[in-house]
Amino acid sequence: QVQLVESGGGLVQAGGSLRLSCRRSRRIVGFYTMGWYRQAPGNQREMVATITSNGTTNYGDSVLGRFTISRDDDVDTVYLQMNNLKSEDTGIYYCQYHNNWGQGTQVTVSS
């Protein structure tokens, strides 16, 4: 079992930036994939970005070119840099590793 703790959410104006962090409770040995997902009110949870332990990344179409996922295994943390935020990016952002999920962090983008 791995605990995940997200941070970095908040209120930002459209066009602004935020950086989310997801800290793992322990080191993961070997290959892994971690991801950021989000859920807006009334919508299903959707994939935002994923990253593997060898650095391969994947992005949802709506965030491609605006968001960047990265990792720092020295501090067991995955980041999500979000630039040029839009009102439709509003939602709760969750960190994920296998069947482990964080508690989520709220991102609100005002237009």
C-alpha positions in Angstrom: 0.0 0.0 0.0 1.2 3.5 -0.9 -0.2 6.7 0.5 -0.3 9.6 -1.8 -0.7 13.2 -0.6 -1.4 16.0 -3.1 -0.8 19.7 -2.6 -0.6 22.9 -4.6 -4.2 23.5 -5.6 -5.9 26.8 -5.3 -7.8 29.6 -7.0 -6.2 31.2 -10.1 -7.3 33.4 -12.9 -7.6 32.1 -16.4 -4.2 32.2 -18.1 -2.4 31.7 -14.9 -0.3 28.7 -13.6 -0.2 26.3 -10.7 2.1 23.4 -9.8 0.7 20.4 -8.1 2.7 17.9 -6.1 2.1 14.3 -5.1 4.3 12.9 -2.4 4.4 9.1 -2.0 4.8 7.5 1.4 7.5 5.2 0.3 10.0 4.5 -2.5 8.8 2.4 -5.4 11.4 -0.2 -6.6 11.3 -1.1 -10.2 9.1 0.1 -13.1 6.1 2.2 -12.2 3.5 4.4 -13.7 1.9 7.3 -11.8 -0.8 9.6 -13.0 -2.8 12.7 -12.4 -6.6 12.6 -12.9 -9.3 15.2 -12.4 -13.0 15.3 -11.8 -15.3 18.3 -12.4 -18.7 18.4 -10.8 -21.1 16.2 -12.7 -18.3 14.7 -14.8 -16.5 11.4 -14.8 -12.9 11.3 -13.6 -10.6 11.8 -16.5 -6.9 11.2 -17.1 -4.8 14.3 -17.2 -1.3 13.0 -17.5 0.8 9.9 -16.6 4.5 9.3 -16.2 6.6 6.1 -16.0 9.7 5.5 -14.0 11.8 5.8 -17.2 10.2 9.1 -18.0 7.7 8.3 -20.6 4.8 10.7 -20.5 1.2 10.7 -21.8 -1.3 13.5 -21.7 -5.0 14.0 -22.2 -5.9 15.9 -25.4 -7.4 18.9 -23.5 -4.1 19.6 -21.6 -1.5 18.7 -24.3 0.9 21.6 -24.7 -0.2 23.3 -21.5 0.5 20.8 -18.7 3.8 19.0 -17.9 4.1 16.0 -15.7 7.5 15.3 -14.1 9.0 13.2 -11.3 11.7 13.4 -8.7 12.4 10.0 -7.3 14.9 11.3 -4.8 11.9 12.9 -2.9 9.3 10.4 -4.0 7.3 13.1 -5.7 5.4 13.6 -9.0 4.6 17.1 -10.2 2.0 18.6 -12.5 2.9 22.0 -13.9 -0.2 23.6 -15.3 0.2 26.7 -17.5 -2.4 28.8 -19.4 -5.1 27.5 -17.2 -8.7 27.7 -18.5 -12.0 27.6 -16.6 -12.6 24.1 -17.9 -9.6 22.9 -16.0 -11.5 23.5 -12.7 -11.9 20.3 -10.7 -10.5 18.1 -8.0 -7.1 16.7 -9.1 -6.1 13.3 -7.9 -2.8 11.5 -7.8 -2.8 7.8 -8.7 -0.5 4.8 -8.4 -2.1 1.4 -9.2 -5.2 1.2 -7.0 -4.0 3.9 -4.6 -5.4 7.4 -4.8 -4.7 10.6 -3.0 -7.4 12.7 -1.3 -7.4 15.2 -4.1 -6.6 18.9 -4.3 -9.0 21.5 -5.6 -8.1 23.6 -8.6 -10.4 26.5 -9.4 -9.9 28.7 -12.5 -11.8 31.9 -12.7 -12.6 33.4 -16.0 
